[in-house]
Amino acid sequence: MDILTKKEVAALLRVSERSIDLWRERDGLPTVKIGQVCRFYREAVLRWFEQFQQKREVK
């Protein structure tokens, strides 16, 4: 199970780090709190992103 930083998630999804922040705050991008920092499980991010894209296509 890969644990990623915000920078790594942004690179994986080819978006800005600001987009990651917005999606986390407003759209429920799943995070894991490790100490005082947020990290992301790679598999959870990819599943979430696939669902997020499908919702955007429907609108």
C-alpha positions as CSV (number, residue, x, y, z in Angstrom):
1,M,0.0,0.0,0.0
2,D,1.7,3.2,-1.2
3,I,1.4,6.3,0.9
4,L,1.9,9.5,-1.1
5,T,2.5,13.2,-0.4
6,K,0.3,16.0,-1.8
7,K,3.1,16.7,-4.4
8,E,3.2,13.0,-5.5
9,V,-0.6,12.9,-5.8
10,A,-0.6,16.1,-7.9
11,A,2.0,14.5,-10.2
12,L,0.2,11.3,-10.4
13,L,-3.1,13.0,-11.4
14,R,-1.3,15.7,-13.5
15,V,-2.9,18.6,-11.6
16,S,-1.7,21.4,-9.3
17,E,-1.2,21.0,-5.6
18,R,-3.9,23.6,-5.2
19,S,-6.4,21.3,-7.0
20,I,-5.5,18.6,-4.5
21,D,-6.3,21.0,-1.6
22,L,-9.6,22.0,-3.2
23,W,-10.7,18.4,-3.9
24,R,-9.7,17.3,-0.4
25,E,-11.6,20.2,1.2
26,R,-14.7,20.3,-1.0
27,D,-15.0,17.0,-2.9
28,G,-13.9,14.4,-0.4
29,L,-10.5,13.3,-1.7
30,P,-9.6,10.7,0.9
31,T,-6.7,11.4,3.1
32,V,-4.9,9.8,6.0
33,K,-3.6,11.9,8.9
34,I,-0.1,10.8,10.0
35,G,1.0,12.9,12.9
36,Q,0.3,16.4,11.8
37,V,0.4,15.9,8.1
38,C,-2.1,14.6,5.5
39,R,-1.0,11.7,3.3
40,F,-2.9,9.8,0.6
41,Y,-3.2,6.1,-0.1
42,R,-2.5,5.7,-3.8
43,E,-5.2,3.1,-4.4
44,A,-7.8,5.2,-2.6
45,V,-6.9,8.3,-4.6
46,L,-7.1,6.4,-8.0
47,R,-10.5,5.0,-7.1
48,W,-11.8,8.4,-5.9
49,F,-10.4,10.1,-9.1
50,E,-12.1,7.6,-11.3
51,Q,-15.5,8.2,-9.6
52,F,-14.9,12.0,-9.6
53,Q,-14.3,12.0,-13.4
54,Q,-17.5,9.9,-14.0
55,K,-19.5,12.4,-12.0
56,R,-18.1,15.3,-14.0
57,E,-18.9,13.5,-17.3
58,V,-22.6,13.1,-16.2
59,K,-23.1,16.8,-15.5
